[in-house]
Amino acid sequence: MEEHTAAQVQQLTQLVLHSSLEELLRAGARKMLQAALELEVDECLELSRGTAAAAGRQVVVRNGRHPQRELVSGIGKLTIRQPRVHDRREGHPFTSAILPPYLRRTPNIEALIPALYLKGLSTSCFPEALQAILGEEAGGLSAANVVRRKKVWEGEFTAWQKRDLSGKRYVYVWADGIYFNIRLEPERPCLLVLIGATAQGHKELIALHDGQRESKLSWKTVFQDLKARGLEIDPFLAIGDGNLGFWGALREECPSTLEQRCWVHKTANILDKLPKTLQPDAKGLLQQLYLSATKEAALKAYDRFLHRYEAKYPAACECLAKDQDVLFTFYDFPAEHWRHIRTTNLIESTVSTVRHRTRQTKNCGSRRATLTMAFKLTLEAEKRWQRRHGYRLLDHVIAGAIFVDGERKNAA
């Protein structure tokens, strides 16, 4: 009984100390913010001290304080009375850079709501989650904020779809079609995703289109829209799976672009046509096709695979042989780029966050909502994309240098 009472006392003591610490932090933050606001006004007054109006009065003077306002921050609510300034200058009225008008939540709190939503938290769970993170006093942060934020995202997505692409150039592009379920529609939409690598080695989302499956017509619409907005130069290499719609559209709209099939998709398709007992050995042999140091060694591994499996498993060999001419294109580009241009893993890893979000919320309610969410999640992922390994070699690719087995052959 005594031990239980002592534990309760210790828990209560810790709770009191924790509450006192939070209150101390809030009080300190409140004082620092108030002092910063006062200093900001003092500096403005000092800078304008030599300027006088026609009547001889100072053009910038203090004018009491604004009504009390509450600012929601990461450590709770802060009550602030902001100094008021009477600014008679034309065209340059004083506005606080520290605490802009109508700001009710600090930027990190504003970013918290969309971040939680995009990472998979359902809107119905927001009040409880925000209370756990920010405390019971975190007001004004409800699911309604997410609904309003989604409207803003839709506007951003619409503007992004119309952005000017004049002067843009992409050396490599990755393409894929991603299917999602939608609660309010019987058909699964296909998001056509196109990501590119610029001449400086940066990766960017180029297009996100609501396609009719992965048809040639849908992909032609994507390319024609990009050209209409100023994208005039064809990429040097396109990477994608064996979908015929994309490649047919690419050959018509970007005839000079070389083709590279995704080895991850190709390997999965081949193994699917083999018995499970043979798949480990077959996978090891397939890896020799795209991990060999030279194209000659890769083609020898290619012949060994056909010789080993052609008699009993012709479907698997046919799946490999039909794309032979576009499976080894990467050998004609810098070896430093091979790990990036052999697969569409860049798209798969990025879209996995969208899949997670749709699973958490049991799918989106409309096609537009799915597109908008995919757009925002991809832009978030884009912030973490690293510059392409060996990006300096992109200049040589653009200049038309010849690479054999990943090594430049026409160097001086």
C-alpha positions as CSV (number, residue, x, y, z in Angstrom):
1,M,0.0,0.0,0.0
2,E,2.8,2.4,0.9
3,E,4.7,1.6,-2.4
4,H,1.5,2.4,-4.4
5,T,1.0,5.6,-2.5
6,A,4.6,6.6,-3.1
7,A,4.3,5.9,-6.8
8,Q,1.2,8.0,-7.0
9,V,2.9,10.9,-5.3
10,Q,5.9,10.6,-7.6
11,Q,3.6,10.6,-10.7
12,L,1.7,13.6,-9.4
13,T,5.0,15.5,-8.6
14,Q,6.3,14.8,-12.2
15,L,3.0,16.0,-13.6
16,V,3.1,19.2,-11.6
17,L,6.8,19.8,-12.6
18,H,6.0,19.1,-16.2
19,S,3.1,21.5,-16.2
20,S,5.2,24.1,-14.5
21,L,7.9,23.7,-17.0
22,E,5.5,24.1,-19.9
23,E,4.1,27.3,-18.3
24,L,7.6,28.6,-17.7
25,L,8.5,28.0,-21.4
26,R,5.3,29.7,-22.5
27,A,5.9,32.7,-20.2
28,G,9.5,33.0,-21.5
29,A,8.4,32.8,-25.1
30,R,5.7,35.3,-24.5
31,K,8.1,37.8,-23.0
32,M,10.7,37.3,-25.8
33,L,8.1,37.8,-28.5
34,Q,6.7,40.9,-26.8
35,A,10.2,42.3,-26.5
36,A,11.0,41.6,-30.1
37,L,7.8,43.4,-31.3
38,E,8.7,46.4,-29.1
39,L,12.2,46.5,-30.5
40,E,10.9,46.2,-34.1
41,V,8.8,49.3,-33.6
42,D,11.6,51.2,-31.9
43,E,13.9,50.5,-34.9
44,C,11.2,51.7,-37.3
45,L,10.7,54.9,-35.3
46,E,14.5,55.5,-35.2
47,L,14.9,55.1,-38.9
48,S,12.1,57.6,-39.6
49,R,13.1,60.1,-37.0
50,G,14.5,62.6,-39.5
51,T,11.4,62.5,-41.7
52,A,8.7,65.0,-40.9
53,A,5.3,65.7,-42.4
54,A,4.3,69.0,-43.8
55,A,2.9,70.1,-40.4
56,G,6.2,69.4,-38.7
57,R,5.0,66.2,-37.1
58,Q,6.8,62.9,-37.2
59,V,5.5,60.6,-39.9
60,V,5.8,57.5,-37.8
61,V,4.6,57.5,-34.2
62,R,3.4,55.0,-31.6
63,N,-0.4,54.8,-31.2
64,G,-1.1,52.5,-28.3
65,R,-1.6,48.8,-28.7
66,H,-3.7,46.5,-30.7
67,P,-6.3,44.4,-28.9
68,Q,-5.1,41.3,-27.2
69,R,-4.7,38.3,-29.5
70,E,-3.8,34.6,-29.1
71,L,-1.1,32.9,-31.1
72,V,-1.1,29.1,-31.2
73,S,2.5,27.8,-31.2
74,G,4.3,24.5,-30.6
75,I,4.3,25.1,-26.9
76,G,0.7,26.2,-26.6
77,K,-1.2,29.5,-26.7
78,L,0.7,32.8,-26.3
79,T,-1.3,35.9,-25.4
80,I,0.2,39.0,-27.1
81,R,-0.6,42.8,-27.2
82,Q,1.1,44.1,-30.3
83,P,2.3,47.7,-30.4
84,R,0.2,49.9,-32.8
85,V,2.0,52.3,-35.2
86,H,0.6,55.3,-36.9
87,D,2.5,55.5,-40.2
88,R,1.8,58.6,-42.4
89,R,4.2,57.5,-45.2
90,E,2.6,56.9,-48.5
91,G,3.1,53.5,-50.0
92,H,5.2,52.2,-47.2
93,P,3.0,51.6,-44.2
94,F,4.6,49.8,-41.3
95,T,3.8,46.1,-41.1
96,S,5.4,43.8,-38.5
97,A,7.6,41.2,-40.1
98,I,7.6,39.2,-36.9
99,L,3.9,39.0,-36.4
100,P,2.0,39.8,-39.6
101,P,-1.7,40.8,-39.5
102,Y,-4.2,38.1,-39.0
103,L,-1.6,35.5,-38.2
104,R,-3.1,33.1,-35.6
105,R,-0.8,30.1,-35.8
106,T,3.0,29.9,-36.1
107,P,4.3,28.6,-39.5
108,N,5.3,25.3,-38.0
109,I,1.7,24.7,-36.8
110,E,0.3,25.7,-40.2
111,A,2.7,23.1,-41.7
112,L,1.7,20.5,-39.2
113,I,-1.9,20.0,-40.4
114,P,-1.2,19.2,-44.0
115,A,1.9,17.1,-43.0
116,L,-0.3,14.9,-40.8
117,Y,-2.9,14.6,-43.5
118,L,-0.5,13.8,-46.2
119,K,1.2,11.2,-44.1
120,G,-2.0,9.2,-43.6
121,L,-3.9,10.7,-40.7
122,S,-7.7,10.7,-41.3
123,T,-9.4,14.0,-40.8
124,S,-11.7,12.5,-38.2
125,C,-8.6,11.8,-36.0
126,F,-7.3,15.3,-36.1
127,P,-8.7,16.8,-32.9
128,E,-7.4,13.9,-30.8
129,A,-4.0,13.9,-32.5
130,L,-3.5,17.7,-32.3
131,Q,-4.5,17.7,-28.7
132,A,-1.9,15.0,-28.0
133,I,0.8,16.9,-29.8
134,L,0.0,20.5,-28.8
135,G,-1.9,20.1,-25.6
136,E,-5.5,20.7,-24.6
137,E,-5.3,24.4,-25.3
138,A,-4.6,24.0,-29.0
139,G,-7.7,25.5,-30.4
140,G,-8.8,26.3,-34.0
141,L,-7.0,23.2,-35.4
142,S,-9.8,21.0,-36.5
143,A,-10.5,18.7,-39.5
144,A,-12.2,21.8,-41.2
145,N,-8.7,23.2,-41.6
146,V,-7.8,20.3,-43.8
147,V,-10.9,20.7,-45.9
148,R,-10.0,24.4,-46.5
149,R,-6.4,23.5,-47.1
150,K,-7.4,20.9,-49.8
151,K,-9.1,23.6,-51.7
152,V,-5.9,25.7,-51.6
153,W,-4.0,22.6,-52.9
154,E,-6.4,22.2,-55.8
155,G,-5.7,25.8,-56.8
156,E,-2.0,25.2,-56.6
157,F,-2.2,22.0,-58.7
158,T,-4.3,23.8,-61.3
159,A,-1.7,26.6,-61.5
160,W,1.2,24.1,-61.6
161,Q,-0.5,22.3,-64.6
162,K,-0.4,25.6,-66.5
163,R,3.1,26.7,-65.6
164,D,5.5,27.9,-68.4
165,L,8.1,25.4,-69.4
166,S,10.0,27.6,-71.9
167,G,13.8,27.1,-71.6
168,K,13.4,23.8,-69.7
169,R,15.5,20.8,-70.7
170,Y,15.4,17.3,-69.3
171,V,18.2,14.9,-70.1
172,Y,16.5,11.8,-68.7
173,V,12.8,11.2,-68.0
174,W,11.1,8.4,-66.1
175,A,7.5,7.5,-66.9
176,D,4.9,5.2,-65.2
177,G,1.2,4.7,-64.8
178,I,-0.1,4.3,-61.3
179,Y,-3.6,3.0,-60.6
180,F,-5.7,4.0,-57.6
181,N,-9.1,3.1,-56.2
182,I,-11.7,5.9,-55.8
183,R,-14.7,5.5,-53.5
184,L,-17.2,7.4,-55.6
185,E,-16.3,6.0,-59.0
186,P,-16.4,2.4,-60.4
187,E,-13.3,2.7,-62.5
188,R,-9.7,2.9,-61.2
189,P,-8.0,6.0,-62.5
190,C,-4.5,5.9,-63.9
191,L,-2.2,8.7,-62.9
192,L,0.4,9.2,-65.6
193,V,3.6,10.3,-63.9
194,L,6.6,11.9,-65.7
195,I,9.7,12.9,-63.7
196,G,12.8,14.4,-65.3
197,A,16.5,15.1,-64.6
198,T,17.6,18.6,-65.6
199,A,21.0,19.5,-67.1
200,Q,22.1,20.5,-63.6
201,G,21.3,17.0,-62.2
202,H,18.1,18.0,-60.3
203,K,15.1,15.8,-60.5
204,E,11.7,17.4,-61.0
205,L,8.1,16.3,-61.4
206,I,7.2,17.2,-65.0
207,A,3.7,16.0,-65.4
208,L,0.9,14.3,-63.4
209,H,-2.0,13.5,-65.7
210,D,-5.4,11.8,-65.2
211,G,-5.2,9.3,-68.0
212,Q,-7.5,6.7,-69.6
213,R,-5.5,3.7,-68.5
214,E,-2.0,3.9,-70.0
215,S,-3.2,4.4,-73.5
216,K,-1.1,5.9,-76.3
217,L,-3.7,8.7,-76.7
218,S,-3.4,9.6,-73.0
219,W,0.4,9.8,-73.2
220,K,0.2,11.8,-76.4
221,T,-2.0,14.3,-74.6
222,V,0.7,14.6,-71.9
223,F,3.5,15.3,-74.4
224,Q,1.4,17.7,-76.5
225,D,0.5,19.7,-73.4
226,L,4.1,19.9,-72.4
227,K,5.1,21.1,-75.8
228,A,2.3,23.7,-75.9
229,R,3.7,25.2,-72.7
230,G,7.2,25.6,-74.1
231,L,9.0,22.2,-73.6
232,E,10.7,22.0,-77.0
233,I,13.8,19.8,-76.6
234,D,13.4,16.1,-76.6
235,P,15.0,14.2,-73.7
236,F,18.0,12.0,-74.5
237,L,16.7,8.9,-72.7
238,A,13.3,7.7,-71.4
239,I,12.9,5.0,-68.8
240,G,9.7,3.1,-68.3
241,D,8.1,-0.4,-68.2
242,G,7.0,-2.2,-71.3
243,N,3.7,-0.4,-71.6
244,L,3.1,0.1,-75.3
245,G,1.0,3.3,-74.9
246,F,3.9,5.4,-73.5
247,W,6.4,4.2,-76.1
248,G,4.1,4.6,-79.0
249,A,3.4,8.2,-78.0
250,L,7.1,8.9,-77.3
251,R,8.1,7.7,-80.8
252,E,5.7,10.1,-82.4
253,E,6.2,13.1,-80.1
254,C,9.9,12.8,-79.2
255,P,11.4,10.7,-82.1
256,S,15.0,11.4,-81.1
257,T,14.6,10.0,-77.5
258,L,16.3,6.7,-76.8
259,E,14.4,4.0,-74.8
260,Q,15.4,2.0,-71.8
261,R,13.1,-0.6,-70.3
262,C,12.8,-0.8,-66.5
263,W,14.7,-3.9,-65.3
264,V,12.6,-4.1,-62.1
265,H,9.4,-4.5,-64.1
266,K,11.0,-6.8,-66.6
267,T,12.5,-9.1,-63.9
268,A,9.1,-9.3,-62.2
269,N,7.3,-10.1,-65.4
270,I,9.8,-12.8,-66.4
271,L,9.8,-14.5,-62.9
272,D,6.0,-14.5,-62.9
273,K,6.2,-16.9,-65.9
274,L,8.5,-19.4,-64.1
275,P,7.9,-21.9,-61.3
276,K,8.6,-20.6,-57.8
277,T,11.3,-23.2,-57.3
278,L,13.3,-21.8,-60.2
279,Q,12.8,-18.1,-59.5
280,P,15.8,-17.6,-57.2
281,D,18.3,-19.0,-59.7
282,A,16.6,-17.2,-62.6
283,K,16.7,-13.9,-60.7
284,G,20.4,-14.3,-60.1
285,L,21.0,-14.9,-63.8
286,L,18.8,-11.9,-64.7
287,Q,20.8,-9.7,-62.4
288,Q,23.9,-10.5,-64.4
289,L,22.2,-9.0,-67.5
290,Y,22.0,-5.5,-66.0
291,L,24.8,-5.6,-63.4
292,S,27.6,-6.7,-65.7
293,A,30.4,-4.2,-66.3
294,T,30.2,-4.4,-70.1
295,K,27.4,-4.9,-72.6
296,E,29.3,-7.9,-74.1
297,A,29.2,-9.7,-70.7
298,A,25.5,-8.8,-70.3
299,L,24.7,-10.3,-73.7
300,K,26.5,-13.5,-72.8
301,A,24.3,-13.7,-69.7
302,Y,21.3,-13.1,-71.9
303,D,22.2,-16.0,-74.2
304,R,22.8,-18.3,-71.1
305,F,19.3,-17.4,-69.8
306,L,17.6,-18.3,-73.1
307,H,19.6,-21.5,-73.5
308,R,18.7,-22.6,-70.0
309,Y,15.0,-21.9,-70.0
310,E,13.8,-21.6,-73.6
311,A,12.9,-25.3,-74.1
312,K,10.6,-25.6,-71.0
313,Y,9.6,-22.1,-70.3
314,P,9.2,-20.3,-73.7
315,A,6.8,-17.6,-72.3
316,A,9.5,-16.4,-69.9
317,C,12.1,-16.3,-72.6
318,E,9.8,-14.5,-75.0
319,C,9.1,-11.9,-72.4
320,L,12.9,-11.2,-72.2
321,A,13.6,-11.4,-75.9
322,K,10.9,-9.1,-77.1
323,D,12.7,-6.1,-75.5
324,Q,16.3,-7.1,-76.2
325,D,17.1,-4.0,-78.2
326,V,15.9,-1.6,-75.5
327,L,17.1,-3.4,-72.3
328,F,20.8,-2.5,-72.6
329,T,20.6,1.1,-73.8
330,F,22.0,2.3,-70.4
331,Y,25.4,1.0,-71.4
332,D,25.6,3.9,-73.9
333,F,25.5,6.4,-71.0
334,P,27.9,7.3,-68.2
335,A,28.4,4.4,-65.7
336,E,27.8,6.9,-62.9
337,H,24.2,7.2,-64.1
338,W,23.4,3.5,-64.6
339,R,21.9,2.9,-61.2
340,H,19.4,5.6,-61.8
341,I,18.5,4.9,-65.5
342,R,18.0,1.2,-65.3
343,T,14.7,1.3,-63.4
344,T,11.7,3.5,-62.6
345,N,12.3,3.1,-58.8
346,L,12.3,6.9,-58.5
347,I,8.6,6.9,-59.3
348,E,7.7,3.7,-57.4
349,S,9.3,5.0,-54.2
350,T,7.6,8.4,-54.5
351,V,4.2,7.0,-55.3
352,S,4.3,4.6,-52.4
353,T,3.5,7.5,-50.1
354,V,0.4,8.2,-52.1
355,R,-0.6,4.5,-51.8
356,H,-0.1,4.6,-48.1
357,R,-2.3,7.7,-47.8
358,T,-5.1,6.1,-49.8
359,R,-5.0,2.9,-47.8
360,Q,-5.3,4.9,-44.5
361,T,-8.3,6.8,-45.7
362,K,-9.9,3.9,-47.6
363,N,-9.3,5.7,-50.9
364,C,-10.0,9.2,-52.0
365,G,-13.5,10.4,-52.9
366,S,-12.9,11.9,-56.3
367,R,-10.4,11.8,-59.2
368,R,-9.4,15.4,-58.5
369,A,-8.7,14.7,-54.9
370,T,-6.5,11.8,-55.8
371,L,-4.6,13.9,-58.3
372,T,-4.2,16.8,-55.9
373,M,-2.9,14.6,-53.1
374,A,-0.5,12.8,-55.4
375,F,0.8,16.3,-56.5
376,K,1.4,17.5,-53.0
377,L,3.0,14.3,-51.8
378,T,5.3,14.2,-54.8
379,L,6.3,17.8,-54.3
380,E,7.1,16.9,-50.6
381,A,9.2,14.0,-51.8
382,E,10.9,16.3,-54.4
383,K,12.4,18.3,-51.5
384,R,14.3,15.2,-50.4
385,W,15.5,14.1,-53.9
386,Q,19.2,14.3,-54.1
387,R,21.1,15.7,-57.0
388,R,21.9,13.1,-59.6
389,H,25.1,11.2,-58.9
390,G,27.7,12.1,-61.5
391,Y,25.6,15.2,-62.6
392,R,28.7,16.9,-64.2
393,L,28.7,14.2,-66.9
394,L,25.3,15.4,-68.1
395,D,27.1,18.2,-69.9
396,H,29.0,15.6,-71.9
397,V,25.7,13.7,-72.7
398,I,24.2,17.0,-73.9
399,A,27.3,17.8,-76.0
400,G,26.9,14.4,-77.8
401,A,29.8,12.5,-76.3
402,I,29.9,8.8,-77.1
403,F,30.0,6.4,-74.1
404,V,30.8,2.7,-74.5
405,D,30.2,0.5,-71.5
406,G,29.8,3.7,-69.4
407,E,33.1,5.3,-70.4
408,R,33.5,8.3,-72.6
409,K,35.4,7.5,-75.8
410,N,35.8,10.8,-77.5
411,A,37.6,12.6,-74.7
412,A,40.5,14.8,-75.7
